[in-house]
Amino acid sequence: MEGDSSDFAWPWQHDFPPFYTIQPNAETRRKQQEAWCSLILSYCKHKKTHQLDIAEISSSLLFHNKSIERRLAKEHIIELLDKLAKEGHVEWQDVSKTGCLVMWRTPAEWGKLIYDWVKGFGMLNTVCTLYELTNGDDSEGQEFHGIEHWLLIRALKTLQATGKAELISLGQGNDGVKFF
């Protein structure tokens, strides 16, 4: 991952050597996995990244703490990402699991956030372009402002499935959405 991680607030576990060794006790391992999963999502959110290359990330500060000379094994990283995939936060990009998409909010959570804003902004029963929604002046300062297009589509499809929105093709690559 690019960027300086010095401004990221690392949890105390990151400097705790046993955190990097999968714990044999089932309850301890469950808590360890929860802490790792939370850390992964927080780190990706902080870095505003949605794509992970497993080879690259395994040697990053996230999984390799040089100050205590500890590193999480690649198979455990994949195990954690599999857990996040079951929760809807990760999608593998290939069957060999060399890369994945990370969503610190699930598409349904993004959809709810967008819908709540649209409702509060008085935009029900109106059509807007996807560009307006994510890059317009009105959405400036909202968490979804500048959201990746692929993630926006997934979020809007969750709203469409519940009858709260309809994706509309406006032609020439200008897609829109109507909220109900």
Residue pairs with C-beta under 8 A, 6 or more apart in sequence:
1 47
1 49
1 52
1 56
1 57
1 60
1 62
2 47
3 47
5 43
5 47
5 61
5 62
8 43
8 46
8 47
11 35
11 38
11 39
13 19
13 35
13 39
14 39
14 65
15 65
15 67
15 68
17 68
17 70
19 32
19 35
19 36
19 70
20 65
20 70
20 71
20 72
22 29
22 32
22 76
23 29
23 32
33 79
33 80
33 83
36 72
36 80
37 80
37 83
37 84
37 87
37 89
39 62
40 62
40 80
40 81
40 84
40 102
41 84
41 89
41 102
41 104
42 104
43 62
44 50
44 52
44 102
44 104
45 104
49 102
50 101
50 102
50 103
50 148
50 151
51 93
51 99
51 100
51 101
51 102
52 81
52 99
52 100
52 102
53 98
53 99
54 74
54 77
54 78
54 81
54 97
54 98
54 99
54 100
55 98
57 63
57 77
58 64
58 71
58 72
58 74
58 77
59 71
63 71
63 72
63 77
64 70
64 71
64 72
65 71
78 97
81 90
81 92
81 97
81 100
82 90
84 90
84 102
85 91
85 92
85 100
87 106
88 103
88 106
88 107
88 108
89 102
89 103
89 104
89 106
90 100
90 101
90 102
90 103
91 100
91 101
91 103
92 99
92 100
93 99
93 100
93 101
101 150
103 110
103 151
103 154
105 113
107 151
107 154
107 155
107 157
107 158
108 155
108 158
110 144
110 147
110 151
110 152
110 154
110 155
110 158
111 155
111 156
111 158
111 159
111 164
111 165
113 142
113 143
113 144
114 133
114 144
114 155
114 156
114 159
115 159
115 164
115 165
115 179
117 139
117 142
117 144
118 124
118 179
119 179
121 138
123 179
124 179
124 180
125 178
125 179
125 180
126 178
126 179
127 168
127 176
127 177
127 178
128 136
128 176
128 177
129 170
129 174
129 175
129 176
130 149
130 152
130 153
130 156
130 175
130 176
130 177
131 174
132 138
132 139
133 139
133 144
133 152
133 177
134 144
134 145
134 146
134 147
134 149
134 152
135 145
135 146
139 145
144 152
144 155
147 155
153 167
156 165
156 167
156 177
157 167
159 165
159 179
160 166
160 167
163 180
164 179
164 180
165 177
165 178
165 179
165 180
166 177
166 178
166 180
167 175
167 176
167 177
168 175
168 176
168 177
168 178
169 175
169 176
170 176
